[in-house]
Amino acid sequence: MNHQLNKLKDSVWIGLGIGLFTPAVLCTLAWYLIHHIIYLAKADLLYIGCIAANAYTMQYFFKHYKENIGRGILAATFLCAFVFFYYKVF
């Protein structure tokens, strides 16, 4: 895995892509669970967990000295948090 990580260019745009793709996949899974399991009908906070998965991803890239990728993931996390806030308020 580290060999593949070393080939990855340290770019904010790559981090933004990773940071948007990860919660999108997890939120799709959470949406499916919320709409198909009766006990999770009011569990909108599962979306927060999907966004929080970016924290682990960001920490992983910072640990391996890919700061710009980590910054892109952080920016994507804030974007996703604002989208969730808009979803809950309106």
N, CA, C and O atoms as a GROMACS GRO file, in nm:
protein
  360
    1MET      N    1   0.083  -0.120   0.000
    1MET     CA    2   0.000   0.000   0.000
    1MET      C    3   0.087   0.125   0.000
    1MET      O    4   0.054   0.223  -0.067
    2ASN      N    5   0.197   0.124   0.074
    2ASN     CA    6   0.283   0.242   0.079
    2ASN      C    7   0.347   0.270  -0.056
    2ASN      O    8   0.373   0.385  -0.090
    3HIS      N    9   0.374   0.164  -0.134
    3HIS     CA   10   0.431   0.183  -0.267
    3HIS      C   11   0.333   0.260  -0.356
    3HIS      O   12   0.374   0.349  -0.431
    4GLN      N   13   0.205   0.226  -0.347
    4GLN     CA   14   0.103   0.297  -0.424
    4GLN      C   15   0.086   0.439  -0.373
    4GLN      O   16   0.061   0.531  -0.451
    5LEU      N   17   0.099   0.457  -0.243
    5LEU     CA   18   0.086   0.591  -0.184
    5LEU      C   19   0.201   0.681  -0.229
    5LEU      O   20   0.180   0.800  -0.252
    6ASN      N   21   0.320   0.625  -0.242
    6ASN     CA   22   0.434   0.705  -0.286
    6ASN      C   23   0.418   0.750  -0.431
    6ASN      O   24   0.471   0.855  -0.468
    7LYS      N   25   0.348   0.674  -0.513
    7LYS     CA   26   0.325   0.712  -0.652
    7LYS      C   27   0.219   0.822  -0.664
    7LYS      O   28   0.213   0.891  -0.766
    8LEU      N   29   0.137   0.839  -0.561
    8LEU     CA   30   0.029   0.937  -0.564
    8LEU      C   31   0.085   1.078  -0.551
    8LEU      O   32   0.158   1.107  -0.457
    9LYS      N   33   0.051   1.164  -0.645
    9LYS     CA   34   0.098   1.302  -0.644
    9LYS      C   35   0.035   1.377  -0.527
    9LYS      O   36  -0.084   1.362  -0.501
   10ASP      N   37   0.114   1.457  -0.457
   10ASP     CA   38   0.066   1.533  -0.342
   10ASP      C   39  -0.003   1.660  -0.390
   10ASP      O   40   0.059   1.766  -0.403
   11SER      N   41  -0.135   1.649  -0.417
   11SER     CA   42  -0.211   1.759  -0.473
   11SER      C   43  -0.340   1.777  -0.394
   11SER      O   44  -0.403   1.681  -0.349
   12VAL      N   45  -0.378   1.902  -0.377
   12VAL     CA   46  -0.502   1.934  -0.307
   12VAL      C   47  -0.622   1.880  -0.385
   12VAL      O   48  -0.721   1.837  -0.326
   13TRP      N   49  -0.614   1.881  -0.517
   13TRP     CA   50  -0.726   1.835  -0.600
   13TRP      C   51  -0.748   1.684  -0.584
   13TRP      O   52  -0.862   1.638  -0.584
   14ILE      N   53  -0.641   1.610  -0.572
   14ILE     CA   54  -0.655   1.465  -0.546
   14ILE      C   55  -0.720   1.444  -0.411
   14ILE      O   56  -0.808   1.359  -0.397
   15GLY      N   57  -0.677   1.520  -0.312
   15GLY     CA   58  -0.738   1.511  -0.179
   15GLY      C   59  -0.885   1.549  -0.180
   15GLY      O   60  -0.966   1.488  -0.111
   16LEU      N   61  -0.919   1.650  -0.258
   16LEU     CA   62  -1.060   1.690  -0.269
   16LEU      C   63  -1.142   1.579  -0.333
   16LEU      O   64  -1.255   1.553  -0.292
   17GLY      N   65  -1.086   1.514  -0.432
   17GLY     CA   66  -1.155   1.402  -0.496
   17GLY      C   67  -1.175   1.286  -0.401
   17GLY      O   68  -1.283   1.228  -0.394
   18ILE      N   69  -1.071   1.251  -0.327
   18ILE     CA   70  -1.081   1.143  -0.229
   18ILE      C   71  -1.180   1.181  -0.120
   18ILE      O   72  -1.262   1.100  -0.078
   19GLY      N   73  -1.172   1.306  -0.075
   19GLY     CA   74  -1.259   1.354   0.032
   19GLY      C   75  -1.405   1.364  -0.007
   19GLY      O   76  -1.492   1.359   0.080
   20LEU      N   77  -1.435   1.377  -0.134
   20LEU     CA   78  -1.574   1.379  -0.180
   20LEU      C   79  -1.624   1.240  -0.216
   20LEU      O   80  -1.742   1.209  -0.198
   21PHE      N   81  -1.534   1.156  -0.267
   21PHE     CA   82  -1.573   1.022  -0.308
   21PHE      C   83  -1.605   0.932  -0.189
   21PHE      O   84  -1.704   0.858  -0.192
   22THR      N   85  -1.522   0.936  -0.086
   22THR     CA   86  -1.542   0.849   0.030
   22THR      C   87  -1.677   0.871   0.097
   22THR      O   88  -1.751   0.774   0.114
   23PRO      N   89  -1.714   0.996   0.136
   23PRO     CA   90  -1.846   1.014   0.196
   23PRO      C   91  -1.961   0.988   0.099
   23PRO      O   92  -2.069   0.947   0.141
   24ALA      N   93  -1.939   1.010  -0.030
   24ALA     CA   94  -2.046   0.984  -0.127
   24ALA      C   95  -2.082   0.836  -0.128
   24ALA      O   96  -2.200   0.800  -0.130
   25VAL      N   97  -1.982   0.751  -0.128
   25VAL     CA   98  -2.008   0.606  -0.128
   25VAL      C   99  -2.074   0.566   0.004
   25VAL      O  100  -2.171   0.491   0.005
   26LEU      N  101  -2.019   0.616   0.115
   26LEU     CA  102  -2.075   0.580   0.246
   26LEU      C  103  -2.215   0.637   0.266
   26LEU      O  104  -2.301   0.570   0.324
   27CYS      N  105  -2.240   0.758   0.218
   27CYS     CA  106  -2.374   0.817   0.231
   27CYS      C  107  -2.476   0.744   0.145
   27CYS      O  108  -2.593   0.734   0.181
   28THR      N  109  -2.432   0.693   0.030
   28THR     CA  110  -2.522   0.613  -0.053
   28THR      C  111  -2.562   0.486   0.022
   28THR      O  112  -2.679   0.447   0.020
   29LEU      N  113  -2.467   0.423   0.086
   29LEU     CA  114  -2.496   0.305   0.168
   29LEU      C  115  -2.588   0.341   0.285
   29LEU      O  116  -2.683   0.268   0.314
   30ALA      N  117  -2.560   0.452   0.352
   30ALA     CA  118  -2.644   0.496   0.464
   30ALA      C  119  -2.786   0.530   0.417
   30ALA      O  120  -2.883   0.498   0.485
   31TRP      N  121  -2.798   0.595   0.300
   31TRP     CA  122  -2.930   0.627   0.247
   31TRP      C  123  -3.010   0.500   0.221
   31TRP      O  124  -3.129   0.492   0.252
   32TYR      N  125  -2.944   0.400   0.165
   32TYR     CA  126  -3.011   0.273   0.140
   32TYR      C  127  -3.059   0.209   0.271
   32TYR      O  128  -3.172   0.161   0.280
   33LEU      N  129  -2.972   0.209   0.371
   33LEU     CA  130  -3.009   0.151   0.500
   33LEU      C  131  -3.124   0.227   0.566
   33LEU      O  132  -3.215   0.166   0.621
   34ILE      N  133  -3.119   0.359   0.560
   34ILE     CA  134  -3.222   0.440   0.623
   34ILE      C  135  -3.358   0.416   0.557
   34ILE      O  136  -3.461   0.415   0.625
   35HIS      N  137  -3.359   0.398   0.428
   35HIS     CA  138  -3.485   0.381   0.356
   35HIS      C  139  -3.536   0.237   0.349
   35HIS      O  140  -3.649   0.214   0.307
   36HIS      N  141  -3.454   0.140   0.389
   36HIS     CA  142  -3.497   0.001   0.380
   36HIS      C  143  -3.502  -0.073   0.513
   36HIS      O  144  -3.551  -0.186   0.519
   37ILE      N  145  -3.453  -0.012   0.619
   37ILE     CA  146  -3.462  -0.073   0.753
   37ILE      C  147  -3.547   0.018   0.840
   37ILE      O  148  -3.511   0.134   0.862
   38ILE      N  149  -3.657  -0.033   0.888
   38ILE     CA  150  -3.757   0.048   0.959
   38ILE      C  151  -3.699   0.113   1.085
   38ILE      O  152  -3.739   0.224   1.120
   39TYR      N  153  -3.608   0.045   1.153
   39TYR     CA  154  -3.552   0.099   1.278
   39TYR      C  155  -3.460   0.218   1.254
   39TYR      O  156  -3.432   0.294   1.347
   40LEU      N  157  -3.412   0.233   1.134
   40LEU     CA  158  -3.320   0.343   1.103
   40LEU      C  159  -3.389   0.458   1.030
   40LEU      O  160  -3.322   0.542   0.971
   41ALA      N  161  -3.520   0.463   1.033
   41ALA     CA  162  -3.594   0.564   0.958
   41ALA      C  163  -3.561   0.707   1.001
   41ALA      O  164  -3.564   0.798   0.919
   42LYS      N  165  -3.530   0.727   1.128
   42LYS     CA  166  -3.499   0.861   1.178
   42LYS      C  167  -3.350   0.878   1.210
   42LYS      O  168  -3.314   0.967   1.287
   43ALA      N  169  -3.267   0.796   1.154
   43ALA     CA  170  -3.124   0.796   1.187
   43ALA      C  171  -3.044   0.880   1.087
   43ALA      O  172  -2.953   0.829   1.023
   44ASP      N  173  -3.078   1.006   1.075
   44ASP     CA  174  -3.005   1.094   0.984
   44ASP      C  175  -2.861   1.117   1.029
   44ASP      O  176  -2.777   1.161   0.950
   45LEU      N  177  -2.832   1.088   1.153
   45LEU     CA  178  -2.696   1.109   1.202
   45LEU      C  179  -2.598   1.005   1.146
   45LEU      O  180  -2.477   1.018   1.167
   46LEU      N  181  -2.648   0.905   1.077
   46LEU     CA  182  -2.557   0.814   1.006
   46LEU      C  183  -2.476   0.892   0.901
   46LEU      O  184  -2.363   0.855   0.870
   47TYR      N  185  -2.535   0.997   0.849
   47TYR     CA  186  -2.464   1.079   0.750
   47TYR      C  187  -2.342   1.148   0.814
   47TYR      O  188  -2.240   1.166   0.747
   48ILE      N  189  -2.353   1.185   0.940
   48ILE     CA  190  -2.238   1.244   1.010
   48ILE      C  191  -2.125   1.143   1.019
   48ILE      O  192  -2.008   1.178   1.003
   49GLY      N  193  -2.160   1.018   1.045
   49GLY     CA  194  -2.058   0.912   1.049
   49GLY      C  195  -1.989   0.895   0.915
   49GLY      O  196  -1.869   0.867   0.910
   50CYS      N  197  -2.064   0.911   0.809
   50CYS     CA  198  -2.005   0.902   0.675
   50CYS      C  199  -1.906   1.015   0.650
   50CYS      O  200  -1.800   0.995   0.590
   51ILE      N  201  -1.941   1.132   0.697
   51ILE     CA  202  -1.851   1.247   0.682
   51ILE      C  203  -1.731   1.231   0.774
   51ILE      O  204  -1.620   1.271   0.738
   52ALA      N  205  -1.752   1.175   0.892
   52ALA     CA  206  -1.643   1.157   0.988
   52ALA      C  207  -1.540   1.056   0.940
   52ALA      O  208  -1.427   1.055   0.988
   53ALA      N  209  -1.577   0.971   0.846
   53ALA     CA  210  -1.479   0.876   0.790
   53ALA      C  211  -1.364   0.951   0.723
   53ALA      O  212  -1.254   0.897   0.710
   54ASN      N  213  -1.389   1.072   0.680
   54ASN     CA  214  -1.283   1.154   0.621
   54ASN      C  215  -1.174   1.186   0.724
   54ASN      O  216  -1.058   1.205   0.686
   55ALA      N  217  -1.209   1.192   0.851
   55ALA     CA  218  -1.109   1.223   0.954
   55ALA      C  219  -1.001   1.114   0.957
   55ALA      O  220  -0.883   1.144   0.969
   56TYR      N  221  -1.043   0.989   0.947
   56TYR     CA  222  -0.946   0.880   0.945
   56TYR      C  223  -0.861   0.887   0.818
   56TYR      O  224  -0.739   0.871   0.824
   57THR      N  225  -0.925   0.911   0.705
   57THR     CA  226  -0.852   0.919   0.578
   57THR      C  227  -0.753   1.035   0.581
   57THR      O  228  -0.639   1.020   0.536
   58MET      N  229  -0.795   1.148   0.633
   58MET     CA  230  -0.709   1.264   0.642
   58MET      C  231  -0.589   1.236   0.733
   58MET      O  232  -0.476   1.272   0.700
   59GLN      N  233  -0.614   1.173   0.847
   59GLN     CA  234  -0.506   1.140   0.940
   59GLN      C  235  -0.405   1.046   0.876
   59GLN      O  236  -0.285   1.058   0.899
   60TYR      N  237  -0.453   0.952   0.794
   60TYR     CA  238  -0.366   0.857   0.726
   60TYR      C  239  -0.270   0.930   0.632
   60TYR      O  240  -0.151   0.900   0.629
   61PHE      N  241  -0.323   1.025   0.555
   61PHE     CA  242  -0.238   1.096   0.459
   61PHE      C  243  -0.143   1.192   0.530
   61PHE      O  244  -0.029   1.208   0.487
   62PHE      N  245  -0.186   1.256   0.637
   62PHE     CA  246  -0.095   1.341   0.713
   62PHE      C  247   0.018   1.259   0.774
   62PHE      O  248   0.132   1.305   0.779
   63LYS      N  249  -0.012   1.139   0.819
   63LYS     CA  250   0.089   1.051   0.879
   63LYS      C  251   0.196   1.011   0.776
   63LYS      O  252   0.312   0.989   0.811
   64HIS      N  253   0.154   1.001   0.650
   64HIS     CA  254   0.248   0.963   0.544
   64HIS      C  255   0.300   1.083   0.466
   64HIS      O  256   0.344   1.069   0.352
   65TYR      N  257   0.296   1.201   0.527
   65TYR     CA  258   0.355   1.323   0.475
   65TYR      C  259   0.299   1.365   0.340
   65TYR      O  260   0.372   1.414   0.253
   66LYS      N  261   0.170   1.347   0.322
   66LYS     CA  262   0.101   1.397   0.203
   66LYS      C  263   0.008   1.509   0.250
   66LYS      O  264  -0.115   1.493   0.250
   67GLU      N  265   0.068   1.622   0.289
   67GLU     CA  266  -0.007   1.730   0.351
   67GLU      C  267  -0.112   1.792   0.258
   67GLU      O  268  -0.222   1.825   0.302
   68ASN      N  269  -0.078   1.808   0.132
   68ASN     CA  270  -0.173   1.871   0.040
   68ASN      C  271  -0.295   1.782   0.016
   68ASN      O  272  -0.406   1.833   0.004
   69ILE      N  273  -0.275   1.652   0.011
   69ILE     CA  274  -0.389   1.562  -0.002
   69ILE      C  275  -0.475   1.573   0.124
   69ILE      O  276  -0.598   1.576   0.115
   70GLY      N  277  -0.411   1.578   0.241
   70GLY     CA  278  -0.484   1.594   0.366
   70GLY      C  279  -0.564   1.724   0.370
   70GLY      O  280  -0.676   1.727   0.421
   71ARG      N  281  -0.506   1.830   0.316
   71ARG     CA  282  -0.577   1.958   0.312
   71ARG      C  283  -0.698   1.952   0.219
   71ARG      O  284  -0.802   2.011   0.248
   72GLY      N  285  -0.684   1.882   0.109
   72GLY     CA  286  -0.797   1.865   0.018
   72GLY      C  287  -0.909   1.786   0.083
   72GLY      O  288  -1.027   1.818   0.066
   73ILE      N  289  -0.873   1.683   0.159
   73ILE     CA  290  -0.973   1.603   0.231
   73ILE      C  291  -1.041   1.688   0.337
   73ILE      O  292  -1.161   1.676   0.358
   74LEU      N  293  -0.964   1.773   0.404
   74LEU     CA  294  -1.022   1.862   0.504
   74LEU      C  295  -1.122   1.959   0.440
   74LEU      O  296  -1.229   1.984   0.495
   75ALA      N  297  -1.086   2.013   0.324
   75ALA     CA  298  -1.178   2.103   0.254
   75ALA      C  299  -1.306   2.030   0.213
   75ALA      O  300  -1.416   2.085   0.224
   76ALA      N  301  -1.291   1.907   0.166
   76ALA     CA  302  -1.408   1.828   0.128
   76ALA      C  303  -1.495   1.796   0.250
   76ALA      O  304  -1.617   1.791   0.239
   77THR      N  305  -1.432   1.774   0.364
   77THR     CA  306  -1.506   1.747   0.487
   77THR      C  307  -1.592   1.866   0.525
   77THR      O  308  -1.708   1.850   0.563
   78PHE      N  309  -1.537   1.986   0.516
   78PHE     CA  310  -1.615   2.105   0.545
   78PHE      C  311  -1.728   2.124   0.444
   78PHE      O  312  -1.839   2.162   0.481
   79LEU      N  313  -1.701   2.096   0.318
   79LEU     CA  314  -1.807   2.105   0.216
   79LEU      C  315  -1.920   2.008   0.248
   79LEU      O  316  -2.037   2.046   0.242
   80CYS      N  317  -1.886   1.885   0.282
   80CYS     CA  318  -1.988   1.785   0.315
   80CYS      C  319  -2.065   1.824   0.442
   80CYS      O  320  -2.185   1.802   0.451
   81ALA      N  321  -1.995   1.881   0.538
   81ALA     CA  322  -2.061   1.924   0.661
   81ALA      C  323  -2.161   2.036   0.633
   81ALA      O  324  -2.270   2.037   0.690
   82PHE      N  325  -2.125   2.129   0.546
   82PHE     CA  326  -2.219   2.236   0.510
   82PHE      C  327  -2.340   2.182   0.436
   82PHE      O  328  -2.452   2.228   0.457
   83VAL      N  329  -2.318   2.083   0.350
   83VAL     CA  330  -2.430   2.021   0.278
   83VAL      C  331  -2.523   1.951   0.377
   83VAL      O  332  -2.645   1.961   0.366
   84PHE      N  333  -2.465   1.881   0.475
   84PHE     CA  334  -2.547   1.814   0.576
   84PHE      C  335  -2.623   1.916   0.659
   84PHE      O  336  -2.740   1.894   0.690
   85PHE      N  337  -2.559   2.026   0.696
   85PHE     CA  338  -2.625   2.132   0.772
   85PHE      C  339  -2.742   2.189   0.692
   85PHE      O  340  -2.850   2.211   0.748
   86TYR      N  341  -2.723   2.213   0.563
   86TYR     CA  342  -2.829   2.264   0.479
   86TYR      C  343  -2.944   2.163   0.471
   86TYR      O  344  -3.061   2.201   0.474
   87TYR      N  345  -2.909   2.035   0.461
   87TYR     CA  346  -3.010   1.928   0.456
   87TYR      C  347  -3.093   1.923   0.584
   87TYR      O  348  -3.214   1.904   0.577
   88LYS      N  349  -3.030   1.940   0.699
   88LYS     CA  350  -3.102   1.933   0.826
   88LYS      C  351  -3.184   2.057   0.853
   88LYS      O  352  -3.291   2.047   0.914
   89VAL      N  353  -3.139   2.173   0.811
   89VAL     CA  354  -3.209   2.297   0.840
   89VAL      C  355  -3.327   2.319   0.744
   89VAL      O  356  -3.434   2.362   0.786
   90PHE      N  357  -3.305   2.289   0.618
   90PHE     CA  358  -3.410   2.316   0.518
   90PHE      C  359  -3.467   2.185   0.479
   90PHE      O  360  -3.557   2.180   0.396
   0.00000   0.00000   0.00000
